[in-house]
Amino acid sequence: MKKTYSKNVLWLLIAFISFAGCDDSGYLKEKPDTFYTIDNIFTTSGQVEQVLTTCYAKVRNIYCPYNNFSELNLWSYGMGNGTDVFDVPTIRYSYRFNDYSIISPQNGVFKDTYAAFYQLISTCNIALYAANIEHIAWNSQEERAYLIAQARFFRAFAYRNLSELFGGVPLVTEMTTTPRYDYARASRMETYQYAIDEMEAILNDLPVTTLNAGRLVRAAAQHNLCQLYIDKGVLLEKEGGDATTAYNKALSYANDVIDTGTYSLMTERFGSRKNEGPEFYYATSVMDQTPEHSYSSAGYSTEGNVYWDLFQIGNQDYQEGNKEAIWCAQSDYEVFKSDGNLTCLDYPAIYGPVFRDQGAGNITGQMEDVGGFGCSQITPTAYARDMVYDGKWNEDLRNSEAALRRIFLGNVKTSEYYGKQIPWDVLYRKDGNGKYADAAYTLLYPISCKIGPDFFTVAADGRVLRNIFRDDYLIRLPETILLRAEAKLRLGDKAGVVSDINMLRQRAKCSYLVTTNDVSLDLILDERTRELMYEESRWNTLLRMGGTVAVDRIKKYSYWDYPRTTLTKPFNVWPIPQSVIDTNKDVVLEQNEGWK
């Protein structure tokens, strides 16, 4: 699914502009040989395939930030700024997304998120229209059916996200060729049901596995159906309907993914670095990065493990032997170069700490030992970085030094900590009253192996690859397991919840296993944090829970006091963007309750 762009198109455009600039009135008269329309612009199945490729690119751009940019304000949406797991550091007050005295339907995060998913829907509708043009020849009916199934998946996927975030939204199921101002909202239940119907209709046209990394497979739809039926059940409970049937359907689809043998948790070391562990250097210049300046030489060697392996370059795809990879966004250096130097994961900058700002007396720079050029667009809350592991520090691979690095050696030669571990009380600038400085605490934090490399690679062309050039998980089996645990919880099957949570904990070599006395919704949300931080879309997770779950956890775990003083309304949907309401002049789009 690697996408390239022809430079010939650019030269043709330049030539056209040059001619158009000439003073030639005859040339400016329109004498077209033909008119392009949606019906004649597509002549081959390959052209329709390119539209579908755009769908893949749009999803990648929504969830996988590149060069500190994406198709929406990702640090607020994708990973969950303003939820229980992420907040903002002192230098990012303008990005705070939990101060409800300033958050309104005019906020750009709502508009950008809404627009990104509708742009995906629009592209899907074009692909589906083109796939049904009679004169296009296909290599086989199976090829056409698979293309249609993928386009319908993406459209249903977009509506699943929209309904979890915004509630009921307009259902646009055909290509739009003229401006419209009369869209009507479907209910949240109708939106969920539409996505369910679409996903179920395409199951048999999606392959169980595929040779092409990144392409959709049946399990991706089954995973989404599991989540959609949980969504439906939660809403049915609120409305007094039969939620049990919905939860049982969710359970069935999760079983189809987990128990049929195609997918399984990785339990043994594997992949490109299976015989290695992470290695860091504490010297500030490349010239000084020698074995005598390494963490291991200073006595701080870190052992790799299977959880760390999951996030090493080249280990993400099912086709490469990773049996828990269900769907991955594709990215590598060659795609990056052909895509205008955009397609890479900018995780080190967006999610990385800023040691050079608050720790400069002891640790500084932009090298691997500090996670690269961190800009800390959002920061993990105390809950996500520490509290969720409280009392269990050395008993979980997900909190191992390889997976969540907490040891940092001074790299400033005049520091008393040069080549030695810097205590967190020093990094956090603890005062005589035992209080940490807000700036230090919110800008300095442990670095996940998911967002920061332990070494920069060098491409064949000599470029130092400081960002992350690897495929990125969109669906990983542990999330399906956690969805199944949630369905079991809602069905009252506590023993089943214990079995699923302990499946993940046993893989993580945890000594602390779950019993039926531990079972609660908070248990599942905590386990999602341990397993899926920097992977899941936390806003979707919290908002689809119903009740006051989102509000309660935001107020409980926020680092700053904004939500505790300003979050006075219960809500489990975002507002419809005000610009959408204002533009839809021929039909009134009602605003969501609590946001009017």
C-alpha positions as CSV (number, residue, x, y, z in Angstrom):
1,M,0.0,0.0,0.0
2,K,2.9,2.3,-0.5
3,K,1.8,5.5,-2.2
4,T,4.0,7.6,-4.5
5,Y,3.3,10.7,-6.6
6,S,4.4,11.3,-10.1
7,K,6.7,14.4,-10.6
8,N,5.5,14.5,-14.2
9,V,2.2,16.0,-13.0
10,L,4.0,18.9,-11.3
11,W,5.9,19.7,-14.5
12,L,2.7,19.7,-16.5
13,L,1.1,22.1,-14.1
14,I,4.2,24.4,-14.3
15,A,4.1,24.3,-18.1
16,F,0.4,25.1,-18.1
17,I,0.8,28.1,-15.7
18,S,3.7,29.4,-17.9
19,F,1.5,29.3,-21.0
20,A,-1.4,30.8,-19.2
21,G,0.7,33.8,-18.3
22,C,1.3,34.7,-22.0
23,D,-0.6,37.6,-23.5
24,D,-2.5,35.5,-26.0
25,S,-6.2,36.2,-26.1
26,G,-6.8,33.4,-28.6
27,Y,-5.3,30.9,-26.3
28,L,-7.6,32.0,-23.5
29,K,-10.7,31.1,-25.4
30,E,-12.2,27.8,-24.2
31,K,-12.3,25.1,-26.9
32,P,-12.3,22.0,-24.8
33,D,-12.1,18.6,-26.6
34,T,-13.9,17.0,-23.7
35,F,-15.2,17.7,-20.2
36,Y,-14.2,15.6,-17.3
37,T,-16.9,14.3,-15.1
38,I,-17.0,11.7,-12.4
39,D,-18.2,9.2,-14.9
40,N,-15.4,9.6,-17.4
41,I,-12.5,10.5,-15.3
42,F,-12.3,6.9,-14.1
43,T,-11.3,4.5,-16.9
44,T,-9.4,1.7,-15.0
45,S,-9.8,-0.2,-11.8
46,G,-6.4,1.0,-10.8
47,Q,-7.7,4.6,-10.7
48,V,-10.5,3.5,-8.4
49,E,-7.8,1.7,-6.3
50,Q,-6.0,5.1,-5.9
51,V,-9.1,6.6,-4.3
52,L,-9.2,3.7,-1.9
53,T,-5.5,4.3,-1.2
54,T,-6.4,7.9,-0.2
55,C,-8.8,6.4,2.4
56,Y,-5.8,4.5,4.0
57,A,-3.8,7.7,3.9
58,K,-6.5,9.7,5.6
59,V,-6.8,7.2,8.4
60,R,-3.1,7.2,8.9
61,N,-3.0,11.0,9.0
62,I,-5.8,11.1,11.6
63,Y,-4.1,8.7,14.0
64,C,-0.4,8.9,13.2
65,P,1.0,12.4,13.4
66,Y,3.7,13.5,11.0
67,N,6.0,16.5,11.4
68,N,4.0,17.8,14.3
69,F,0.9,17.9,12.2
70,S,-2.0,15.8,11.2
71,E,-5.4,16.2,9.6
72,L,-6.8,17.2,13.0
73,N,-5.5,18.6,16.2
74,L,-4.2,15.2,17.3
75,W,-2.7,16.0,20.6
76,S,-6.2,17.0,21.7
77,Y,-8.1,14.2,20.0
78,G,-6.1,11.1,19.1
79,M,-4.3,10.3,22.3
80,G,-6.6,12.1,24.7
81,N,-5.4,15.6,25.9
82,G,-7.8,16.6,28.6
83,T,-8.8,13.0,29.6
84,D,-7.5,11.0,32.6
85,V,-4.3,10.0,30.8
86,F,-3.0,13.2,29.3
87,D,-2.8,16.9,30.2
88,V,-0.7,19.8,29.1
89,P,2.6,21.1,30.4
90,T,3.1,24.7,31.6
91,I,4.3,25.8,28.2
92,R,1.1,24.6,26.5
93,Y,-1.7,26.4,28.3
94,S,-3.2,27.5,25.0
95,Y,-3.7,23.8,24.1
96,R,-5.4,22.9,27.4
97,F,-8.5,20.9,26.7
98,N,-10.0,20.5,30.1
99,D,-10.7,24.1,31.1
100,Y,-14.5,24.1,30.5
101,S,-14.7,27.9,31.0
102,I,-13.1,28.2,27.6
103,I,-14.2,25.0,25.7
104,S,-17.2,25.6,23.5
105,P,-18.7,24.4,20.2
106,Q,-16.4,26.9,18.5
107,N,-13.3,25.0,19.6
108,G,-11.1,24.0,16.6
109,V,-10.6,20.5,17.9
110,F,-14.3,19.6,17.5
111,K,-14.4,21.2,14.0
112,D,-11.2,19.5,12.8
113,T,-12.2,16.1,14.2
114,Y,-15.7,16.3,12.7
115,A,-14.3,17.4,9.3
116,A,-11.6,14.8,9.2
117,F,-14.0,11.9,9.5
118,Y,-16.5,13.4,7.0
119,Q,-13.7,13.9,4.5
120,L,-12.9,10.2,4.9
121,I,-16.6,9.5,4.3
122,S,-16.6,11.7,1.2
123,T,-13.6,9.8,-0.2
124,C,-15.3,6.5,0.5
125,N,-18.5,7.6,-1.3
126,I,-16.4,8.6,-4.4
127,A,-14.7,5.2,-4.4
128,L,-18.0,3.4,-4.1
129,Y,-19.5,5.4,-6.9
130,A,-16.5,4.8,-9.2
131,A,-16.5,1.1,-8.4
132,N,-20.0,0.8,-9.9
133,I,-19.3,2.6,-13.2
134,E,-20.1,0.0,-15.9
135,H,-17.2,0.6,-18.3
136,I,-14.5,-0.1,-15.7
137,A,-12.9,-3.5,-16.2
138,W,-11.8,-5.5,-13.2
139,N,-9.4,-8.4,-13.0
140,S,-12.0,-10.4,-11.2
141,Q,-15.2,-9.9,-9.3
142,E,-13.4,-10.8,-6.1
143,E,-11.1,-7.8,-6.7
144,R,-14.1,-5.4,-7.1
145,A,-15.9,-6.9,-4.1
146,Y,-12.8,-6.5,-1.9
147,L,-12.4,-2.8,-2.9
148,I,-16.0,-2.1,-2.2
149,A,-15.8,-3.9,1.2
150,Q,-12.8,-1.8,2.2
151,A,-14.5,1.5,1.2
152,R,-17.6,0.5,3.1
153,F,-15.5,-0.4,6.1
154,F,-13.8,3.0,6.2
155,R,-17.2,4.7,5.9
156,A,-18.6,2.6,8.8
157,F,-15.4,3.2,10.8
158,A,-15.8,6.9,10.4
159,Y,-19.4,6.8,11.6
160,R,-18.4,4.6,14.6
161,N,-16.0,7.3,15.6
162,L,-18.4,10.2,14.9
163,S,-21.2,8.6,16.9
164,E,-18.9,7.8,19.9
165,L,-17.6,11.4,19.9
166,F,-20.6,13.5,18.8
167,G,-23.6,11.3,19.2
168,G,-26.1,11.1,16.2
169,V,-24.8,12.7,13.1
170,P,-26.1,13.1,9.5
171,L,-25.7,9.9,7.5
172,V,-24.2,10.8,4.1
173,T,-24.2,7.5,2.1
174,E,-23.9,8.8,-1.5
175,M,-21.4,11.0,-3.3
176,T,-22.4,14.7,-3.1
177,T,-21.8,16.8,-6.2
178,T,-23.5,20.1,-5.3
179,P,-23.5,22.1,-2.0
180,R,-26.1,21.1,0.5
181,Y,-27.4,23.0,3.5
182,D,-30.2,20.6,4.6
183,Y,-28.5,17.7,6.4
184,A,-30.5,16.2,9.2
185,R,-29.0,14.4,12.2
186,A,-29.7,10.7,12.7
187,S,-30.0,9.6,16.3
188,R,-26.9,8.1,18.0
189,M,-28.6,4.7,17.9
190,E,-29.3,5.0,14.2
191,T,-25.7,6.0,13.6
192,Y,-24.4,3.0,15.5
193,Q,-26.8,0.7,13.7
194,Y,-25.8,2.0,10.3
195,A,-22.1,1.3,11.1
196,I,-23.1,-2.2,12.4
197,D,-25.1,-3.0,9.3
198,E,-22.3,-1.9,7.0
199,M,-19.6,-3.9,8.9
200,E,-21.7,-7.0,8.9
201,A,-22.5,-6.7,5.2
202,I,-18.9,-6.8,4.2
203,L,-17.5,-9.5,6.5
204,N,-17.4,-12.3,3.8
205,D,-15.7,-10.0,1.3
206,L,-12.8,-9.2,3.7
207,P,-10.0,-11.9,3.7
208,V,-9.0,-13.6,6.9
209,T,-5.4,-12.7,6.1
210,T,-3.6,-10.9,3.3
211,L,-0.1,-10.8,1.9
212,N,-0.2,-7.0,1.8
213,A,0.7,-5.3,5.1
214,G,-1.7,-2.7,6.2
215,R,-4.6,-3.9,4.1
216,L,-7.9,-4.6,5.9
217,V,-8.8,-8.1,7.0
218,R,-11.9,-9.6,8.5
219,A,-10.7,-9.3,12.1
220,A,-10.6,-5.5,11.7
221,A,-14.3,-5.5,11.0
222,Q,-15.0,-8.0,13.8
223,H,-13.1,-5.9,16.3
224,N,-15.1,-2.8,15.3
225,L,-18.4,-4.8,15.5
226,C,-17.5,-5.9,19.0
227,Q,-17.0,-2.2,20.0
228,L,-20.1,-1.1,18.2
229,Y,-22.3,-3.6,19.9
230,I,-20.9,-2.5,23.3
231,D,-21.7,1.0,22.2
232,K,-25.2,0.0,21.3
233,G,-25.7,-1.9,24.6
234,V,-24.6,1.0,26.7
235,L,-27.1,3.2,24.9
236,L,-29.9,0.6,25.2
237,E,-29.3,0.4,28.9
238,K,-29.7,4.2,29.1
239,E,-32.9,4.0,27.1
240,G,-34.3,1.0,28.9
241,G,-33.9,-1.5,26.0
242,D,-32.5,-5.0,25.8
243,A,-28.8,-4.5,26.2
244,T,-28.0,-8.2,26.8
245,T,-28.5,-9.2,23.2
246,A,-26.1,-6.5,22.1
247,Y,-23.4,-7.4,24.6
248,N,-23.7,-11.1,23.6
249,K,-23.2,-10.0,20.0
250,A,-20.1,-8.1,21.0
251,L,-18.8,-11.1,22.9
252,S,-19.4,-13.3,19.8
253,Y,-17.4,-11.0,17.5
254,A,-14.5,-10.7,20.0
255,N,-14.4,-14.5,20.2
256,D,-14.2,-14.7,16.4
257,V,-11.0,-12.7,16.6
258,I,-9.4,-14.1,19.8
259,D,-10.3,-17.8,19.8
260,T,-10.0,-18.9,16.1
261,G,-6.2,-19.3,16.1
262,T,-5.3,-16.6,13.5
263,Y,-4.2,-14.2,16.2
264,S,-2.4,-14.7,19.5
265,L,-0.4,-12.7,22.0
266,M,3.3,-12.6,21.4
267,T,4.9,-14.3,24.4
268,E,8.5,-14.9,23.3
269,R,11.1,-12.5,22.1
270,F,10.8,-11.8,18.3
271,G,11.7,-9.6,15.4
272,S,14.5,-7.4,14.4
273,R,16.1,-7.0,17.8
274,K,15.1,-10.1,19.7
275,N,18.6,-10.7,21.1
276,E,19.1,-7.1,22.1
277,G,17.9,-4.5,24.7
278,P,17.8,-0.7,24.4
279,E,21.2,1.1,24.7
280,F,21.6,4.8,25.4
281,Y,24.6,7.2,25.7
282,Y,24.9,10.1,28.1
283,A,27.3,12.3,26.1
284,T,25.8,15.4,24.5
285,S,27.7,15.2,21.2
286,V,27.7,12.5,18.6
287,M,31.5,12.5,18.8
288,D,31.2,11.5,22.5
289,Q,28.7,8.8,22.0
290,T,31.1,5.9,22.5
291,P,30.9,2.7,24.6
292,E,32.5,4.3,27.6
293,H,29.7,6.8,27.6
294,S,26.9,4.3,27.5
295,Y,24.3,3.5,30.2
296,S,25.5,-0.1,30.2
297,S,29.1,0.9,30.8
298,A,27.9,3.0,33.7
299,G,26.2,0.0,35.2
300,Y,22.6,0.7,34.0
301,S,22.2,-1.9,31.3
302,T,18.5,-2.5,30.3
303,E,17.2,-5.9,29.3
304,G,14.8,-6.1,26.3
305,N,11.6,-8.1,26.5
306,V,8.7,-9.1,24.3
307,Y,6.6,-6.0,25.1
308,W,9.5,-3.8,24.0
309,D,9.9,-6.0,20.8
310,L,6.3,-5.1,19.8
311,F,7.4,-1.5,19.2
312,Q,10.8,-2.0,17.4
313,I,11.1,-1.0,13.7
314,G,10.0,-3.8,11.4
315,N,8.1,-5.8,14.1
316,Q,4.6,-4.4,13.6
317,D,3.0,-6.3,10.8
318,Y,1.3,-9.7,10.8
319,Q,3.1,-10.5,7.6
320,E,6.4,-10.2,9.5
321,G,5.3,-12.7,12.2
322,N,3.6,-10.4,14.7
323,K,0.5,-12.5,15.5
324,E,-1.2,-9.8,17.5
325,A,-1.2,-7.2,14.8
326,I,-4.7,-6.9,13.3
327,W,-4.3,-3.6,11.4
328,C,-1.3,-1.3,11.0
329,A,-0.8,2.1,9.3
330,Q,2.1,1.8,6.9
331,S,5.1,4.1,7.0
332,D,8.8,3.9,6.1
333,Y,11.5,6.2,5.0
334,E,10.9,5.6,1.2
335,V,7.2,6.5,1.7
336,F,8.4,9.5,3.7
337,K,10.5,10.8,0.8
338,S,7.9,10.2,-1.9
339,D,5.1,11.7,0.2
340,G,6.7,15.2,0.5
341,N,8.7,14.4,3.7
342,L,5.5,14.0,5.7
343,T,4.9,10.3,6.4
344,C,6.7,9.5,9.7
345,L,5.7,9.3,13.3
346,D,6.6,12.5,15.1
347,Y,6.1,11.0,18.5
348,P,9.5,12.0,20.0
349,A,8.5,15.7,19.5
350,I,4.8,15.6,20.3
351,Y,5.0,13.3,23.3
352,G,8.6,13.6,24.4
353,P,9.7,15.4,27.5
354,V,11.8,18.6,27.4
355,F,14.9,18.0,29.5
356,R,16.8,20.9,28.0
357,D,14.2,23.3,29.4
358,Q,13.9,22.2,33.1
359,G,16.9,19.9,33.6
360,A,19.6,21.7,31.8
361,G,21.9,21.9,34.8
362,N,22.1,18.1,34.8
363,I,20.7,16.7,31.5
364,T,20.1,18.5,28.2
365,G,20.3,18.1,24.4
366,Q,18.3,16.4,21.7
367,M,20.0,13.1,21.5
368,E,18.5,9.6,22.1
369,D,19.2,9.6,25.9
370,V,16.6,12.3,26.3
371,G,14.2,10.9,23.8
372,G,15.2,13.2,20.9
373,F,13.8,16.6,20.2
374,G,11.0,16.6,22.7
375,C,8.4,19.4,22.5
376,S,5.8,17.9,25.0
377,Q,2.7,18.9,23.2
378,I,0.9,16.9,25.8
379,T,2.1,15.3,29.0
380,P,1.1,12.1,30.8
381,T,-0.9,12.7,34.0
382,A,0.4,11.4,37.4
383,Y,-2.2,8.6,37.0
384,A,-0.8,7.4,33.7
385,R,2.9,7.7,34.5
386,D,2.9,6.5,38.1
387,M,-0.4,5.9,39.9
388,V,-1.5,3.1,37.6
389,Y,1.7,1.2,38.6
390,D,1.7,2.2,42.3
391,G,3.1,-0.7,44.4
392,K,3.9,-2.8,41.3
393,W,7.0,-1.1,40.0
394,N,9.1,-4.2,39.1
395,E,6.2,-6.6,38.4
396,D,5.0,-5.7,34.9
397,L,6.9,-5.7,31.6
398,R,4.8,-2.7,30.5
399,N,6.5,-0.7,33.3
400,S,10.0,-2.3,32.8
401,E,12.9,0.0,32.1
402,A,12.9,-1.1,28.5
403,A,9.2,-0.2,28.0
404,L,8.9,2.9,30.2
405,R,12.3,4.4,30.9
406,R,12.7,6.1,34.2
407,I,16.5,6.1,34.6
408,F,18.2,9.1,33.2
409,L,22.0,9.8,33.5
410,G,23.4,13.3,33.7
411,N,25.1,14.3,30.5
412,V,26.3,17.7,31.6
413,K,30.0,17.3,32.5
414,T,29.9,19.9,35.2
415,S,27.0,18.2,37.0
416,E,27.5,16.0,40.1
417,Y,25.3,13.5,38.3
418,Y,27.4,13.2,35.1
419,G,27.2,9.6,34.2
420,K,25.0,8.9,37.2
421,Q,21.3,8.5,37.7
422,I,19.5,11.7,38.4
423,P,16.9,11.3,41.2
424,W,13.4,12.3,40.2
425,D,13.2,14.6,43.2
426,V,16.0,16.6,41.6
427,L,14.5,16.5,38.1
428,Y,11.1,17.6,39.5
429,R,12.8,20.3,41.6
430,K,11.2,19.2,44.9
431,D,11.2,22.1,47.4
432,G,11.4,22.1,51.2
433,N,7.7,21.5,51.5
434,G,7.9,18.4,49.4
435,K,6.2,20.1,46.4
436,Y,7.4,19.6,42.8
437,A,7.7,22.6,40.5
438,D,4.8,22.5,38.1
439,A,7.0,23.3,35.1
440,A,9.5,20.5,35.9
441,Y,6.8,17.9,36.7
442,T,4.8,18.6,33.5
443,L,7.8,18.8,31.2
444,L,9.8,15.9,32.5
445,Y,8.5,12.3,32.7
446,P,9.3,8.7,31.8
447,I,9.7,7.9,28.1
448,S,7.7,5.1,26.5
449,C,9.4,2.8,24.0
450,K,6.4,3.5,21.8
451,I,7.3,7.2,21.3
452,G,11.1,7.5,21.8
453,P,13.9,5.5,20.1
454,D,17.0,4.4,21.9
455,F,19.1,5.2,18.9
456,F,18.8,7.3,15.7
457,T,19.2,5.4,12.5
458,V,21.0,6.7,9.5
459,A,19.5,6.3,6.0
460,A,21.5,5.2,3.0
461,D,21.4,8.8,1.8
462,G,23.1,10.0,5.0
463,R,20.0,11.5,6.6
464,V,19.8,11.0,10.4
465,L,16.4,9.6,11.1
466,R,15.4,11.3,14.3
467,N,11.7,10.6,14.0
468,I,10.2,7.2,14.0
469,F,9.9,5.5,10.7
470,R,7.9,2.4,11.4
471,D,4.4,1.1,10.9
472,D,1.9,2.0,13.6
473,Y,-0.8,-0.1,15.3
474,L,-4.4,0.8,14.5
475,I,-5.8,-2.4,16.1
476,R,-3.7,-4.8,18.3
477,L,-5.1,-7.9,19.8
478,P,-4.9,-6.8,23.4
479,E,-7.5,-4.1,22.7
480,T,-9.9,-6.8,21.4
481,I,-9.3,-8.8,24.6
482,L,-10.0,-5.7,26.7
483,L,-13.2,-5.1,24.7
484,R,-14.3,-8.7,25.3
485,A,-13.5,-8.2,29.0
486,E,-15.8,-5.1,29.0
487,A,-18.6,-7.0,27.3
488,K,-18.3,-9.8,29.9
489,L,-18.3,-7.2,32.7
490,R,-21.5,-5.7,31.3
491,L,-23.0,-9.2,31.1
492,G,-22.1,-9.9,34.8
493,D,-19.4,-12.5,33.9
494,K,-16.8,-11.6,36.5
495,A,-14.8,-14.8,36.0
496,G,-14.6,-14.1,32.3
497,V,-13.3,-10.6,33.0
498,V,-10.6,-12.1,35.3
499,S,-9.6,-14.6,32.6
500,D,-9.1,-11.9,30.0
501,I,-7.3,-9.4,32.2
502,N,-5.0,-12.1,33.5
503,M,-4.2,-13.2,29.9
504,L,-2.6,-9.8,29.4
505,R,-1.0,-9.7,32.8
506,Q,0.6,-13.1,32.3
507,R,2.1,-12.0,29.0
508,A,3.4,-9.0,30.9
509,K,5.0,-11.3,33.5
510,C,2.9,-9.7,36.2
511,S,2.9,-11.2,39.7
512,Y,-0.2,-9.3,40.5
513,L,-3.1,-11.1,38.9
514,V,-6.8,-10.2,39.1
515,T,-9.5,-11.9,41.2
516,T,-13.3,-11.5,41.0
517,N,-13.1,-9.1,43.9
518,D,-11.1,-6.7,41.7
519,V,-13.6,-6.6,38.8
520,S,-15.0,-3.2,37.9
521,L,-15.2,-0.8,35.0
522,D,-12.2,1.1,36.5
523,L,-10.2,-2.1,36.4
524,I,-10.7,-2.3,32.6
525,L,-9.9,1.4,32.1
526,D,-6.8,1.1,34.2
527,E,-5.7,-2.0,32.2
528,R,-6.3,-0.1,28.9
529,T,-3.9,2.6,30.2
530,R,-1.2,0.0,31.0
531,E,-1.5,-1.9,27.8
532,L,-2.6,0.8,25.2
533,M,-1.3,4.1,26.3
534,Y,-0.1,6.0,23.2
535,E,-2.2,3.6,21.1
536,E,-5.9,4.0,22.0
537,S,-8.1,7.0,21.3
538,R,-8.9,7.8,24.9
539,W,-11.7,10.3,24.2
540,N,-13.6,7.5,22.3
541,T,-13.0,5.1,25.2
542,L,-14.3,7.5,27.9
543,L,-17.2,9.0,26.0
544,R,-18.7,5.7,24.8
545,M,-18.8,4.5,28.5
546,G,-22.0,6.4,29.2
547,G,-23.1,7.8,32.5
548,T,-20.6,10.1,34.3
549,V,-17.5,7.9,33.6
550,A,-15.7,10.5,31.4
551,V,-16.5,13.5,33.7
552,D,-15.6,11.6,36.9
553,R,-12.2,10.4,35.6
554,I,-11.3,13.7,34.0
555,K,-11.9,15.5,37.3
556,K,-10.2,12.9,39.4
557,Y,-6.9,12.5,37.4
558,S,-6.3,15.9,35.8
559,Y,-3.0,17.4,36.8
560,W,-4.4,20.9,36.8
561,D,-7.5,22.1,38.7
562,Y,-9.3,23.5,35.6
563,P,-11.9,20.6,35.3
564,R,-12.4,20.4,39.0
565,T,-13.5,24.0,39.1
566,T,-15.1,24.4,35.6
567,L,-16.5,21.0,34.7
568,T,-20.0,21.4,36.1
569,K,-22.0,19.7,33.4
570,P,-22.3,15.9,32.9
571,F,-21.6,14.9,29.3
572,N,-20.7,11.8,27.2
573,V,-20.6,13.4,23.8
574,W,-18.8,16.4,22.4
575,P,-20.7,19.3,20.9
576,I,-21.6,19.5,17.2
577,P,-19.2,22.1,15.9
578,Q,-20.9,25.5,15.7
579,S,-19.7,26.1,12.2
580,V,-21.5,23.0,11.1
581,I,-24.7,24.1,12.7
582,D,-24.4,27.6,11.2
583,T,-23.6,26.4,7.7
584,N,-26.5,24.0,7.6
585,K,-29.0,26.9,7.0
586,D,-31.9,25.0,5.6
587,V,-32.4,22.5,8.4
588,V,-31.8,23.1,12.1
589,L,-29.1,20.8,13.6
590,E,-29.8,20.6,17.3
591,Q,-26.9,21.1,19.6
592,N,-26.0,18.3,22.0
593,E,-27.4,18.6,25.5
594,G,-25.1,20.5,27.9
595,W,-23.4,22.4,25.1
596,K,-26.1,24.8,24.0
